[in-house]
Amino acid sequence: MFDRLQSVEDRYDQLTELLMDPEVINDTKKLRDYSKEQSDIQETVETYRHYKEVKQQYDEAKEMLRENLDDEMQEMVKAEVDELSDQIPEMEEKLRVLLIPKDPNDDKNVIVEVRGAAGGDEAALFAGDLYRMYSRYAEKHGWKLDVIEANETGLGGFKEVIFSINGKGAFSRMKYENGAHRVQRVPSTESGGRIHTSTATVAVLPEAEEVEVDIHEKDIRVDTFASSGPGGQSVNTTMSAVRLTHVPTGVVVSCQDEKSQIKNKDKAMKVLRARIYDMFQREAQAEYDEHRKSAVGSGDRSERIRTYNFPQSRVTDHRIGLTLQKLDQILEGSLDEIIDPLIVEEQSRLMENADA
């Protein structure tokens, strides 16, 4: 571990020199890449340097105990040794966590797609519940949520709702929502009081920047059509809705949330880029696939990751066997009570793999 930490510190010092090089300063791409790389390892380096200082103080204090000290000094030094000896294991554990390979997408914004699955109208209502849960969760974290496409049902649910979440660390937390969510409750339309089970799927994609996905205009077919659903007098009268088809991959995205065709096209491009980026990663990076499958369950959209049981006000995350009797709070956006344990579980697994 300490050899790796020293290598990280050496690289940090090298990056500091590179960032002062006039050639790098005048190269926007190199400057951005080196700055980001240094920022990513800064906490690790600072923690490691502090650890070395504490370790040196501990060694010097232990050495002093071997000398002929008066009783008062002996007690002072012994107290210092005890205090430092408690700090060292905690710092070593933190360093192990900091050395865990970071998901390169963790700092990205996200595109979230929620769809009603099995259960008809009840599934669509549940999709609406999940959308509102994520809206409140984003609000708690100070993230900005922007609806890209919404296909509403007459009962207030969604057949499909696609939205972006912009904010620091959005993907690092929202990625754990990727999968099938199950609800158990008595639908409002059920006269016999029987509990029904319905599902909705959640897809969480990292938002790709233009430099990461090379999409050529010639490969995109653009179709326009009249909007449908809520939107005022312009609905069905202007060709503001946009459908983008990426011919090489067959990925299709439509957007009609805005009255402006230009704004709809911009939003659709965000989703298109994110889906293609996700597709390329799945096809080309086996390691990325393995990360998603083995982190805390496969993360596959067809896999049931969580159950929301209304009669017992219970939420169960099946990936780590966590059950909370806090359904109301979870649906109000208190998702960190589930996501934090998922992160700890993933870190533990990655640390075990690193030590193996």
Secondary structure, 3 states (H helix, E strand, C coil): CHHHHHHHHHHHHHHHHHCCCHHHHCCHHHHHHHHHHHHHHHHHHHHHHHHHHHHHHHHHHHHHCCCCCCHHHHHHHHHHHHHHHHHHHHHHHHHHHHCCCCCCCCCCCEEEEEEECCCCHHHHHHHHHHHHHHHHHHHHHCCEEEEEEEEECCCCCEEEEEEEEECCCHHHHHHHHCEEEEEEECCCCCCCCCCEEEEEEEEEEECCCCCCCCCCHHHEEEEEECCCCCCHHHCCCCCCEEEEEECCCCEEEEECCCCCHHHHHHHHHHHHHHHHHHHHHHHHCHHHHHHHHHCCCCCCCCCEEEEEECCCCEEEECCCCEEECCHHHHHCCCCHHHHHHHHHHHHHHHHHHHHC
